[in-house]
Amino acid sequence: MNMSMIAKEYLTVKQISGPLMLVDGVDGVTYGELTEIRLSDGTTRRGRVLEVNRDKAMVQVFEGTSGLSPQDVKVKFLGKGMELGVSPDMLGRVFDGFGRTKDDGPAIIPEKYLNVNGNPMNPFARDYPNEFIQTGISTIDLLNTLVRGQKLPLFSGSGLPHARLAAQIARQAAVLRTGEGFAVVFAAMGITFEESEFFASDFRRTGAIERSVLFMNLADDPPIERIALPRMALTAAEYLAYEKDMHVLVILTDMTNYCEALREISAARREVPGRRGYPGYLYTDLSTIYERAGRIKGKNGSITQIPVLTMPEDDKTHPVPDLTGYITEGQIIINRGLHTEGIYPPVDVLPSLSRLKDKGIGAGKTREDHADLMNQLYAAYARGKNAKELAVVLGESALSDVDIKFVAFSDAFEDTFVRQGEDENRTIEESMRIGWELLTTLPRSELKRVRDEYVEKYLPRE
């Protein structure tokens, strides 16, 4: 029997506080159940059950509670959780945080409805990430390789070009040497109207919209929608990956805005705050989002995640980047110093890390010399940076002739390897060619991280 046909309407709203509403005398209500809230003027709002205690239910109102008074409200519990109607026609479309179309196109006719919380993935059924994804960005592809099924966050700060970098990755990302379709699910939370216009127009200008599903939530949209949006996006991704056999890249920006919305709701519920006012369950909540990335044995499709988050005051120990680092497999760090020098993308290579990079590189995946070249570039750049810092303290006269060459190498590395155009899509072979060319500026005796046969084969002759 249809639950909505037997759903009762309650007139027993006892309290309204912030986005929350307390309903008394309820029966058979479950956590996460959707509600329909009817006002005296006939208009309706929607909500979700956040907590049930005996005959009392706390409801989160999606559109907010402004203008509501307890005596003028009827609440109906719909007997189902939040769902997203999915279809292959979602590709090329723009949605809001509740899965409603935001562009001028026709309504989506769903193939089926899926619960946005997803189904738990059996750990035994997980397949290990081991295929290289080319983003076209040298600092990621060669030094912090993204692997199919991985979750690799982008740590940034306010005012840095993480939005441009995220859009570039979404445009350029591709899986090499496989025949599966490729799709991008782009989820933006709490962004400005200007940013939303940038993303939408950039995707349309480059044609990337044809293989993308966009979910947009603006800064003035309800915080409740911000909490629902990443789950909507990941539900769409799971449908495309596991039912349509596509490889899906999910970009979530900005996870800090998501956590701020979570903190706002937590404060309205009068929960005991944890670090910096965030709820104590922030780690658990983030894990329910990040852990929906991966591959499943026997399925061709997969989900790779790039969460983007801005670190307040560029602080890596802030709870959002700190907890994200525990759950994910590395981080790409955007550096303010490189940005002020005019280098794009300003990726700070030394503290950045992809913990799964070794699984996606080498012969048959990228090239046999990838690991050696990566290690040599890291070592040479780190030595050049250290020598540069030493020169600031002691003067250049304190540096040896070899140290001076490493300083020159580090400057050239930032200028020709890290720096690249916003529309420059480098293949992994091009990135490696630039890397080998940079190594020609160092004495051959200093190339201690690269095997001799690779030096003979790949190092350009003068």
N, C-alpha and C positions, 0 to 999 in steps of 0.2 A: 504494500500500500504506500502511496506517495506521502512522505512525511509532512510536506507542506500543507496537504489537505486536512491533516488532523492537528496541525500546530495550533497551540493556544495563544491568545493574545493576553499579555499581562499589563495590568494598570497599576502595578505595585512598585514603581520606581521610588526608592526611598532617598537617594542622594545622588547628586551630580557634582563631580569635581574634576576640573580640567577636561581631558578627553574621556573620562571614565564615568560610568553610571552603575549604581548598585540596584539590582532588581531582587525583590523579596518574594518568598512563597513559590519558588519555581519547582518544577518536578521533571525529572528525567533529562536534565540539561547536562551536556558534556563539554569538556575543555576544547577550545578551538572552534566550537560550533558558530555558524554564522547567524546573525540576527537582522531582523528588519524593524526599524524604529519609525513608527508613524506619528507625525505631529498633528495637532488639532486642525491645522489648515489644509490637511490632506497630503502634504509633502512627506517623503520618506528619506531616511538616512540608513546607512548600513553599519553593522558593527560585528564584533567577534568576542566570544567569551574568553576572558583571560584567566578567570579563577572561579571555581565552584566550591562552596562550603555548605554542606547540607542543603537547605532550601534557599540559599542566597547565591546569586551569580553576579560577578563583576564583568561588565561589558565595556569594551573599548570601541568608541564611536569613530568611524573612519573620517567622516567629514567634520568632526569636532562637535562640541556641545553648546556652542554659542546660540542663545535664543531659546534654549530648552528649559522647561521647568517641570519638575517631577509629576505634577498633577495633569499636565497636558500631553503626556507621552504614552503610547501603547507599544509594547515590545513583543515581537513574535520571534521565537526560536525556530530556525529552519531545518534543524536535524542533519546538517551536513557541514563539513569544513570548507575552507576556502579552496576554490578550484579554478583551473585555467583551461579554457577551451583551446585545444591545439589542432593544428592543421599545417600541411606543407605550405599553404598560402601565407603563413606568417612571415616567410622570407620576403624582405623588401618593405616591411611595414614598421610603423612606429606605434608603441603602446605606452599607457601610463602604468603606474605602480599596481593597479588592480587588473591589468590585462585588457583594458578598454582601448580601442583604437584612438590614436591621437592625430593621425594624418587625415587627408581628405579622401582616402580610399573607401571602398565599400566595407561593410562589416564582414568579419571572418566567419565562415560556416565551419564550426568545429567538427573534426573527425571523431573526437572523443573529449571527455573532461578528465583532467588529472588533478589529484590533490597536490597543492603547492609545497607541502612538506616532504614530498617524495617518499620513496621506500628505502629503508635502511639497506646498505650494500653489505652483503656477506663478505667478511674479510678474506675468506678462503677463495671467493670467486673473483677477487681482484687480480688483474694482470699487471705485471711490472711495467712501468713506463720505460720504453727503450728505443723510441724513434725520434729522430731529429726534426724539429720544426724550425724552418727558416723564417726569421722576422725581417730580414733585409737590413738589420742594424748590426754593425760589426761588433760593438761592445757586448751585445747579447749573444749573437750567433757563434763567435769564435771563443769568447772568454767566459761567458755565463750562459751556456747553451740551454735553451728551452726544449724540454722533452715532452713528447705526446703523452697526456695523462697527468702531467705535473701541475702543481700550483706554485707559481713564482710571483710574489708580490713586488710592486713598484713602490718604494719608500720615497716620498717627496716632501716638499715644504710649500707653504703658501707663496704664490707669486712665481713659482717655477713651472717650466713648460711640460708638466706631466700630461696635461690634456692633449697637447699636440703629439707627444710621444705615443700615448695610448691610441690616438686616431691613426697614427702612422703604422703601428703594429697591426691594428685591425685591418688596414688596407692591404698590407704587404704579406701578412703571415700565410705560409703555405707548408703543407706536408710534402716532402720529397719522396719519390720512389714508391708511392702508393696510389691505388686507383680510386680511393673513396672520395666522396664529395666533401667539400670543406665549407663550413658556415661559421659566422661570427655572431655571438649574442652579446650585445653591448648594453650594459645596465648602468645608468647614471642616476645617482641619488643626491638630492639637495644641491643641484648645480644652479647657476644663474641662467637667466633667459639667454644672455649673450653666449654662454658656453653651449647651451642646448642648440642654439642656431648654428654655432660653429660645427658641432658634431653632425647635425642633420645635413647641413649644406656640404660639408666635407665628404660625407658618405655618398651623397648624390652626385657631387662634382666628379668624383673618381670612379663612380660605378660600383663601389663596394657595397652599396645599399642592396644590390641584387642578391647577394649571398648573406645578408645580415638581418637580424631581428633587433630592433632598438626598443629599449624600455627607458622612459624618461620621467624623472621626478624633479620638479623645480624647487628652489629654496622656499617659496611661499606655499607649496603644496602641503597637505597634512603630514605630520611626522609618522602617522600610522601607515600611510602609503609607502613611506621610505623604508619601513620595516618589512612590508610585504614584497617590495619590488625585487630584491635579489632572489627570493624564493620563486617568484613568478618567472624570472629570467632563467633560473636553473631548471625549472620544470620544462620550459620550452627547449632548453639545451638537452635535457635527458630524453625528451621525445625525439628530437632530431638525431641524437647519437645512437640510442639503443633501439629505436623502432624504425628509423630511416637510414641507419648505417652511415651516418656522416661523422667526420671529425669536427668537433665544435670547439672553438676558442671563445671562452667567456671572459669578458673584461668588465670588472666591477669598479666603478669610480663614483664617489669617493667613500671608502669604507669608514672613514672618520665621521662623515656626516651621518652614516647609518648608526654608528655607535652613539653619537650625540642624541639621535632620536630615541634610541633605546634608553639612554640615561634620563631623557625627559619623561618618558612613560614610567620608568622606574620611580622617579621622584613623585609623580602624580599618584602612584600606588602606595607611597610612603614606605617603600622598602628600605632596609638598612643599606646605606651606600658602602661600596668598597673603595678601591684606590681612585682618587680624584673624582669621587662622586659617581663613578660608573657602577652598575649593579655587580654583585659578586658572581653572577652567572655569565659574565661577559665572555669568558673563555669558552664555556659550553655553547653559548649562542653562536659565537663566531665559528666554532668547529662544525656546527650543523650546516653552515654555508660552505666552508672551505672543503670539507670532506666529501662533498658531492662531486668533486673532480675525480677522474680516474678512468681506468679501463676495466672491462669485465671479460673474463675468459669466455670464449665462444661468440663474442659480439665483435663486429667489425668497427663499430663506432666508438668514440671516446670523447671525454670532456677534459680540456686543459683550461686552467684558470690563471688570469693575471689580475689579482685585486690591486687597485691603486689606492694609496692612502696618504694623506698629508699629515706630517708629524708636527703637532703644535710646537712652536719655537724650535723646530728642527731637532726635537729631542727623541732619540731612538729608544729611550727608556720609558717614554709615555706608554700608558697601558695598551693603546690600540696597536702600535707597531710592535711592542714587546710581546703581546699575546699572539699576534699574527705570526711573528717569527717562530714561535714554539710550534704552531700548527702546520705551517707551510714548509716548502723545501727550498729555502734560500731567500734572497732578496736582491733586487736591483736598486741601488741607491742613487738618487739624483743629487748632485752637488751644487750648492749655491755659489761657491768660488768659481767653478768652471762656467757657470751661467753668467756671472758678472764679467768674465773674460770674453764673452760672446761665443762660447763653444756650444753647439747644438749637435746631438743631444748631450746634456751635461751629466753623463753617467760616470760616477766615481767607481772606477774599476777595482781598486784595491779592497775596499770593504764589501763590495758586491759579491754575491755567491750564488751558484746554482748547485745544490747538493746532488742532483741527478745527472749533471753534465757528462760524467764519464760513461753513463749508460747509453747516451745518444750520439757518441762521436766515434771516429775511427774508420778503418777500412770497411767498405760496404754501407756505411751510414753517411759519413762526410768524406774524410780522406785519411789515409794512414798516418800522416804527420800532424794531425790536428792536436793531439794531446801534448806532444813535444813542443810544438810551436806556441801553444797557449801557455805552457809553463815557462818557456823562455821569455815571452813577452811580459808576463807578470813579474818575473824576477828582475828583468832589466829595467822595467818601469819603476818598480819599488826601489831599486838601488839608485836610480836617477833622482827620484824624489827625496830620498834620504841624503844624498850628496848635496842637493839643492838647499835643504834645511841646514846642513852643516856649513855651507858657504855663507848663509845669512848670519850665522853666529861668529864664525872664525874668519870669514873672508875667502874669496876665490883662491887666494894663494895657498890655502891649506889643502886644496884638492890636488890629487894626482892627475896626470894626463888622462888616465883611463876613466877616472871619476868625471872629468870634464866631458868626455865622450858620452858617458851615461846621462849626464845632465842634458846634453844636446839631444840625446835619444828621447828622454822623457818629454821634452818640449815638442819634438817632431811627432811623437806618438799621439799627444793630445791634439795636435794641429791637423794631422792627416788620417789617423786611425779613428780616434774618438769623434772628431768633427765630421759630420756628413750632412748632406742636404735633407730637407724635410720630405722631399719627393724622390730621394735617392734610394733605390732599392738594390742593395748590394747582394750578389750571390755569395755563398760561403767561399767559393773559389776566389772571388774578387777580394774578400776580406783577408784570406790567407795570402794572396799575392802582396797586398799592402803590408801585411805583417812581415813577410820575408824581406821585402824591400827595405823596411825599417832596420832589420837586423844587419844589413850591409854596412850601416854606419858604425857598427861596433867591431872591435878586433875579433878575428875568427877564433882566437884562443879563449875568448870570453863566452862563447856559445856552448856552455857546459850542460844545458838542459836538453839539447837536441842531439839525436843520434847522428853519427858521422855520415851514414848513408843518406839521411834526409838532407843534411847540409849539402852534400854533393849533388843530390837530385833536384832540390828546390831553391837553394840560395842563388839569387841572380848573380851572374858574373859581372865584374866591373866593365 
